[in-house]
Amino acid sequence: MARQITDKSAVLFKYNGTATSANAVTVTETPFLSPDVKSQEYKEIGSGKLGQTKNYVDANNTTVQFDLVAMLRGNDKTGVAPETPPAIADLLKACGLTETIGADNVTYTPNHNDVSSSQAVVYIDDYKRVIDGAIATLKISGTVGECAKATFSVSGYTTPAATSEVNPTVTLDTESLMIVSRVSAITVDGSTINAESFDFDIGNDIKSIYAISVGEFIRTDFKPTIALSGIKTKGDESGWSDLIAEDVREIIIVLGSGAGKTVTITASQAKTSEMSESDNDGMVNFSRTFRCQGDANGDNHYSIKWS
């Protein structure tokens, strides 16, 4: 009896289009899919007997949620074209981000528009599932000594059963890894924070629409946050004072260095929403969460720049 091997996987993803082998996503964890087929119960009463509850299935109302976890990478390690969109550009757009290409960088910022549906195709050992009406949300996480990761949580509509098709031949992303190290920079209003880890969550609210001729997911809101954890500096009570005073700060996270090998996350109107401290083997550690707010016009909550 042959077994289906999960690591023999390939993932394709295309924003507002049909995914092909040219749209491969390089992931670091197997994106296992478990479809949710909607069913309803009903009773057939009239036989004079108990136990007549039955069910029916709507195979067209089959949804799936799964994560695509990618190592965060630069966009052009040669340094010749640092304005080149990164390999995960289609996934970023599927999160509701607008792409702006500059002279020497490419930046992604949240928009307030309806997000066009995407298509994902996930192959596992020569069987595939096509996911339509897809949309995503994103979390970028980093811990000192490790490569930062981008986790795209994807929701979409699919079919109950996978279909047989040989895994495609694809080209994977080989750009520079964004390692979080002691020379990485995390600043709050220009002051360096002794952070050991960070989590940047764009916080998309995602809902499904299922109606006649419609089966897709949509973004209804977003609530971006940045969480920082690390070693507290003796005498530094700024986290607590910022929480009480509701002060707004600018957070900048810089990963990597050099043209085409740098990723910068900026939240210019960040307000402390949670603060806590703990004992970490004899030292005081802090955990601080910021709400990434918009400016006076309700824009510029955050940006993610490759340069």
N, C-alpha and C positions, 0 to 999 in steps of 0.2 A: 504494500500500500504506500503510495507516494504521499509525502507530506508537503504542505505549502510553507515555504520558508519566508518569514516576514522581512528579513533584511535584504532580500532580493527585490528591492523596491525602486520605483522611479516616480517622481512627482512633476507634473506640468501645471502651470498656472498662467492664465491670461486675463488681464483686466479688460472688460467690455469687448470681448471677442472670443474666438475659439482657440483653445490651448493646443499647441503642437509641440513637437520635439524641440523646437527652437526656444520654447518657454520653460525649460527645465529649472527646477528649484533644488539647490543643494541643501539637504537637511542633515542634521546630526542625530536625529531620533526617528525611528520608524513611525510613520503616520498611519497608525492602525485605525480603520474605519469600522464602526458598528452602526449600521443604519437603524433608524427608529421608524418602523412601519405602523402607521396609525390604524387602530381598529376600534370598533364599537360593540358593546354588548346589547342584546335585546332578548326579550322573552317570547316564547310561543305558548300562549295560554289557551286551553280548550280541550286538551287531551285527558284532563282529569288526573294528570300525574305531576309530581314535583320534578325538579331538576331539569327544566326545559329552557334554561338560559343558554343562549348561543351567541355567536359573534360573527361579524363580517369585517373584511379588510378593504381599505382604500389604498391600493398599491401606489397610486399616483401621489399620495400624501406621505412620502417617505423622505425624512430629513436626516441630516447627519451633522455632527459637530466634531471637529478634530483639530489638533495642533500641528502646525508646521514649525519646527524648531531649527533655526539656522544659526551657525556661527556668524557673528557680525563681522563684515569684511569691508575693506576699502573699495574704491571703484576703478582705480587705474594705477597699479603699482609701478608702471613705467614712468609716471609723472608727466607724461606728454599731454594727456587730455583729462585733467581732473574734473572737468565739467560733465564727464560721461555718467549717465544714470547707473546706479548700482544694479547688480543682478536681481535684487529683490524689488525693483521699481514697481512692477505690476502689483505686487502684494501691498506695497505702501499706498498705491492709488486705490486699491480695493478697501483700504481702511478709511477712505475719505480724505486723503491728503493730496494737495495740489503740488505739482512738480514745477519748479522754476529753475531754468538753466542759466547760470551766469557765465562770466568770462572764464573763471577758473574754479567753479564750484557748481553743485546742484543741490537745491534746498527743497525740503518738503514741509509744508505747513497745513494745518487743518482748514478745510473749507466748510461752508454752511449749506452746501447744495445736496441734492439727492445724489446718492452714490450709485453709479451704474453697476449692474450685476457683472460678475466675473464667472469664469469657468475653470474648474480644477479637474485634473485627471490623475488618479492615484493607481499605480500598477503595483501589485504584489505577486511576485513569482508567476508572471505571464497571465494574470487576471487583472482586469481593470474595472474601476468604477468612475463614472463621469459625474461630476457635481456641478449643477447649474444653479443660477440664481444666487450665487455665492457672494458673501461679503465677509470682512474680517475686522478684528481689532488686534492691537499690538502691545506687547510689553518688551522693553529692552532691559536686560538685567546684567549686572556685572559684579564680580567678586575679585578682590585683589589676588593676583597670581593665576587668574584664569582668563579665558577668552570671553568677552561679552557675547551674549546670545540675544537673538531676536525671536520671540515666540509669537507667531501669528495664529490666533484662534479663529478658525474658519467655520462658517455655517452655510449650508446650502441644501438643495434638493437632489436626490439621487434615486436609484432603483434598488429594490430589495436584494437582487442577486448580482454578483459580479459577472462580467462576460470575459470569455477567453480571448486574449490577444497578447502576443509576445511583447515583452518589455521593450520600449524603444531605445535606440542608441542616442545618447544625449551628451552634451558638453557641460561639465560641472564648473562651478565658480572656483577660481584659483587665486583670487585677489588676496591681499594681505589681511591677516587676522587682526582684530582689534583686541589686543591683550590689555587687561586692566593691571597696571603695575604701579610701583611707588612713584614713577615719574608721570603717571597720568594726572590730570588736573580736574579737581572738582572744587568750584568756588561758589560762595554765597556772598553777593555784593562785593566781589573782588577778593574776599578773604578765603584762603585755602582751608578746606575741611579735611580732617584726618579720617576720611571715610574708608571703611573696609568693604562696603558693598553699596549698590544702589539698585533701585527698581523704578523705571520710568514706564508708566502705564497710561496709554492714551484714553482708555476708559470708554470705548464706544458702547452705547446701549443699542442692542441689536434685537429686532423683532421679526417674526415671520409673517408673510402675507400668503394666504391660500384662498383663492377664489376662482371663479370661472375664468379660464385662460391665464391664470396667474399662479405662480409658485415661486416665490423668491424671498430673500431676507433683505431688510432695510435697516439703515442707521437712523435712530430717532433722536439721539442726543450724544454728547461726549462729555466726560468728566475726567480730564487728565490730572494725574498726580505724579509726584516724584518722592520716593522714600529713600532716605539716607541713613545708614547705620555705620557706627565707627567708634573710635576712641575719644572720650571726652577730654578736653584740655582743662586742667585744674583752674577753676575760677571763671570759666566761660559759661555764663548763664544766659547767653543771648537767645538760645532756643526757647527758653521759658518766657523771657521778656517779649520776644516777637509774638509768641502765642497769645499772651495777654493783651498786648498793644495792637494786635492784628496788623503788624507791619508787613509791607510788601518788599520782597527781595528779588534779585536777579540770580538765577542759578545757571551755571555753565559747566557742562561736563565735556571734557576733551579727551578723546581716545585716539591713540596712534600719533604719528607725526610724519610730515613730508607730503608733498603734492600727490594726490590720489590715494593717500594712505592715512587720512585723518577723518574722523567722524566727530561732529560737535553737536551736542544737544543743548538748547538754550530755552529757558523759561524766564521771561523778563518780568512777569508780574506774579511771582510765587508767594503765597501766603501760608504760613505754618498752620496746619489743621490738627495735627496730633504731635505729642512730644512725650517721650518716656525715657527712663534710665534704668540700667540694670548692672548687676555685679557680674563681671566676666573674669573669673579666675583671679580675683584680687584687684582688678581695674574697673573703673566706671566706664561703661559703654552707653552711647546714646542711640536712640531711634527717633527720627524726625520725618514727618510726612508733610509735604507741601501740596496745596491745591494750585494748579497752574491756571490762573485766571486770565481773562482777556483784558485788553486795554480799554480806554474810554469809549472806543467804538465797538467793543465786543470782539475784537480780533487779536491776532498775535499771541495766542495762548502759549505756543511753543514752536520751535523749529528743529528740524534734524538736517544737518548739512554735511555733505560729502565734499571734501576739497583736497 
